[in-house]
Structure formats: C-alpha cells, structure tokens
Amino acid sequence: MEMLIIAGTVGKDAELRRTNNGDAVLGFSVAVDQGKDKNGNKRETRWYDASLWGKRAESLQLYITKGTKLTLQGRPTAREHQGKVYMGIAVNDLTFMGGASQRETSQDQQPEHQGDLDDEIPF
C-alpha cells in the first residue's frame, strides 16, 4: 500500500460533514511549503485536500483550524474537477506540530471559582 507523509499548515477551519450512512468525515486543506530553488526563488506552495473519518473526525474538528501546523500520514488520493487534478490524503495518523495562532480565552471560559483550593478540602 502506498503511504504519503506531509507536513504543512491548515488553510481554513476543518469542516465536519456526514455521509448518507451517517459516517463522520472531516475535510480540510493543508499547504506544504516547497522551500526555495537554487536561485533563492520561493517555489509554489503545494496544497492537499485532507479527509479524516470516524470518531477522530468528530473529536478533532475544533482543533484543526486555520494556521494549525500538522504532520499527516495516510493514503494518497487524487480527484479531477474541471480539468484540474487535486491531490489529497486519506489521513490515518495525525500529529499536531504547534505554532498555530493562540485563540484568546474569553472570560466565560474561565473557571468560575478562583478562590483558595485549600478551603474546599473536607479534612
């Protein structure tokens, strides 16, 4: 079986969809920087359509957001649309690499109790 490993940056927030059978599939795009050529010119960024299936798709939806850096391992895929071929990956394994922009935590997400924890110990 062919295996593809890519490391890149998520282009937009992942979108969770369901098949007609109710199976969850998470779709997102990943940009892979191709570096520079021997003359120092930046090479064109390569984009991959990624799909993640099942319970992992449901649980990771909130974490795969624009700017998140990931390493993906899976089966290479391709699809054609209006004469253009789009490369993709059916994800088997995913690793977060850090470096994503940190979303600010709103006040309503802070724990309600900010007091001394020793006051709550019953002994």
N, C-alpha and C positions, 0 to 999 in steps of 0.2 A: 504494500500500500504506500502511496506517495504521502509524504509529510511536508508541510510548509511551516516554517517558523518566521514570524515577522515581529519587529519591534517598532512601534510608532505612536502617534498621537491621535486621539479620538477627535474627529472633525465636528461632530454635533452630538447632543444628548442621544443616548440609545432609545429606541422605540420598541416597546413590547407589543406584539400582535399575537393573535391566536389563529390556528388553522381551523378548518371546518370541523375537525375532530376535537377541538378544544386544546390542542397542544400549544404550549407557550414557545414563542420564538422571539428572541431579542435581536434586532438589527441595528448596526452602527457602522460607520465608516472610519477607517484608520489611514492616516497619512504617514508614509515612510519616506524620510529624508534620504536622498540618494548621494548626499555629500557634494563634493566639487570634483571637476575634471582636472587633468594635469595642468591646465592653464589657469586654474583657480576660479573658473566659472561655475556657479551653482547649477547642479543638474536638476531636471524637472522632478518634482515630488511625485511619488507613485502612490495611488490610492487603492485600497482594498475594501470591498464590502464584506463585513463580518456577520456571521449568524451564530447565535448561541441558543441551544434548545433546552427545554425542560425546566425543572425546578431551579437550576442555576440561573437560567434566564430571568425568572421571576425575582430571585433574591439579589441579583446583581444590577438590575435596572437602575436603581437610584445612584449607583456608584460609577457607572460608565457614562461620564458626562464630558462635554466638550473640554478639550485640553488635558484629559487624563492620559498618562503615558502607560502603555501596556505592552507586554510581550504575549503573542498569541501563537499557539501551536495547534495545527489541525490539518484537515484535508483541503487541498487547493480546489477551488471551483471557478467557473467562468460562465458568463451569460452574455448574450448578444442582444443589443437593443438599438434599433435604427442604424444598423451597420457598424456599431461600435462595440468592441468587446470589453466587458468589465470583469476584472479579476476579483476573486473573493476567497474567503476562507471559512470553512465549517469548523468552528472552534471546538477543540477537545480539551485544551488546557489554556488557562489564562493567568498571567501574573501581573499585578499592579507594580509599576516601577516608581511611583511617586512623582513629584514635580507638578502635579495638577494644581490649578489655582484653588486656593482655600476659600470656601464659601463662608461668609460671616455667619456666626451663630446668632440668631435673633433672641431677644430677651425671653420670649415664650418657650424657648427650647432649653433654657437654663433650669437646673433642678430647683424645685420650689423651696426646699428647706436649705438655708445657708448657715444654720446655727452650728454650735459645737456638737460634734457627734457623741462626745462623752455623756451628754445629757440624755441620750437615748438608750444607753446600756442599762439593762434592768438589774444588774448585780453590783 
